[in-house]
Amino acid sequence: MAADNTRLTIAGRVEGNAKPGIRVYAGPPYYALCTDPYAGASVNFCRLGSYYLVAPWAGASIRVAEGATVSGLSALTVSRDPRAASYVSVDLTNAGTMTGTAGPAILASQSVSQNVSATDAATGTIGGIRGGVATIVNDGVISGVGGVAI
């Protein structure tokens, strides 16, 4: 998923099999044409008709309900294209089960351009967290099944 302000509520099963169950990714930079959507009523940061560099961003609010499962190589992977100064933001609340078959359930790339927070409810189980996670609130179980608990 490479979009902004995406909201996911998982109440059933998400199976990534040989891929992540959920992937939040800010893609590569691209050039966009400078336009003036306000017909001269705004201050432009570029010259009309020229191109400017855009660093895309991705944001997601993910809720895994009690009894739901998310699995794959990792249950959740958060990353960005290394060529861009993109921003990635994820707010995860887990009351179900999140597992990774090839390592930790939550895998967040080490990036200064992301904000990942994870809340594990009393009924939640997360099979390990690795990477750049800014905030962890745990009332459930975070296990070291993926090699390390946190």
C-alpha positions in Angstrom: 0.0 0.0 0.0 1.5 3.3 -1.0 -1.2 5.8 -0.1 -1.8 8.4 2.5 -4.4 8.3 5.3 -5.4 4.7 4.7 -7.5 3.0 7.3 -7.5 -0.8 7.6 -9.7 -2.8 10.0 -8.9 -6.5 10.0 -11.6 -8.7 11.6 -10.7 -11.9 9.7 -7.5 -13.3 8.2 -4.8 -11.7 6.1 -2.3 -14.2 4.7 0.7 -12.8 2.9 2.2 -16.3 2.4 5.6 -15.6 0.7 5.1 -11.8 1.1 4.2 -9.5 4.0 0.7 -9.7 5.2 0.5 -5.8 5.1 3.1 -3.6 3.5 3.1 0.2 4.0 5.5 1.7 1.6 6.4 5.2 0.4 7.5 4.9 -3.2 10.2 6.4 -5.3 10.5 10.1 -6.0 9.0 11.5 -9.2 8.7 14.7 -11.1 5.4 16.6 -11.3 4.4 19.5 -13.5 4.1 22.8 -11.7 0.5 24.2 -12.0 -1.5 26.9 -10.3 -4.8 25.4 -9.2 -5.9 28.7 -7.6 -5.5 30.9 -10.8 -2.9 33.2 -9.3 -4.4 33.4 -5.8 -1.5 31.4 -4.3 2.2 31.8 -3.9 3.9 29.2 -6.1 7.1 27.5 -5.0 7.9 26.6 -8.6 7.7 28.3 -12.0 4.5 27.5 -13.9 5.1 24.9 -16.6 8.3 23.6 -15.0 8.8 20.3 -13.1 9.6 19.8 -9.4 10.7 16.7 -7.4 8.0 15.0 -5.3 8.9 12.7 -2.4 5.8 10.6 -1.8 4.6 9.6 1.6 2.4 6.9 3.0 0.3 6.8 6.1 -1.9 4.0 7.6 -4.0 3.4 10.6 -4.3 -0.3 11.1 -6.6 -2.1 13.6 -6.4 -5.9 14.1 -9.5 -7.0 15.9 -9.7 -9.6 18.6 -9.7 -13.1 17.0 -8.2 -11.7 13.7 -4.9 -12.9 12.3 -2.3 -11.2 10.1 0.6 -13.4 8.8 3.2 -13.6 6.0 7.0 -13.3 5.8 6.2 -10.5 8.3 2.7 -9.5 9.4 3.5 -5.9 8.8 6.4 -4.3 6.9 7.0 -0.6 6.9 9.5 0.9 4.5 10.3 3.7 2.0 12.2 4.0 -1.2 15.9 4.7 -0.3 16.2 7.3 -3.1 13.6 9.6 -1.6 13.2 11.6 1.6 9.8 10.1 1.9 7.8 9.9 5.1 6.0 6.9 6.4 3.6 6.9 9.4 1.8 3.9 10.8 -0.5 3.6 13.8 -1.1 0.0 14.7 -3.5 -1.3 17.3 -3.5 -5.1 17.7 -6.0 -7.2 19.6 -5.5 -10.3 17.5 -2.5 -12.3 16.4 0.3 -11.1 14.2 3.0 -13.5 13.0 6.0 -13.6 10.6 7.1 -16.8 9.0 10.6 -15.6 8.2 11.3 -13.4 11.2 9.5 -10.8 13.4 5.8 -10.0 12.9 6.5 -6.3 12.6 9.5 -5.2 10.5 10.2 -1.4 10.2 13.1 -0.2 8.2 15.6 2.0 10.1 14.7 5.4 8.8 14.5 8.8 10.3 11.6 9.6 8.0 9.0 7.4 9.6 6.9 7.2 12.7 5.6 3.8 13.7 3.6 3.2 16.9 2.3 -0.1 18.0 -0.3 -0.8 20.7 -0.8 -4.4 21.7 -4.1 -4.9 23.6 -4.5 -7.5 26.4 -5.9 -10.0 23.9 -3.1 -9.3 21.3 -0.1 -11.4 20.4 2.8 -10.0 18.3 5.6 -12.4 17.2 8.4 -9.9 17.6 9.2 -6.4 16.6 12.3 -5.3 14.8 13.4 -1.9 13.4 12.4 1.8 13.8 9.3 1.7 16.0 9.0 5.0 18.0 6.3 3.9 20.5 5.3 0.5 21.9 2.5 0.0 24.4 2.1 -3.6 25.4 -0.8 -5.0 27.4 -0.7 -8.4 25.6 2.1 -10.7 24.5 5.1 -9.7 22.3 7.1 -13.0 21.8 10.6 -13.7 20.5 9.3 -16.2 18.0 10.8 -14.1 15.2 14.3 -14.2 16.8 13.8 -11.3 19.2 10.8 -9.9 21.1 11.7 -6.3 20.7 
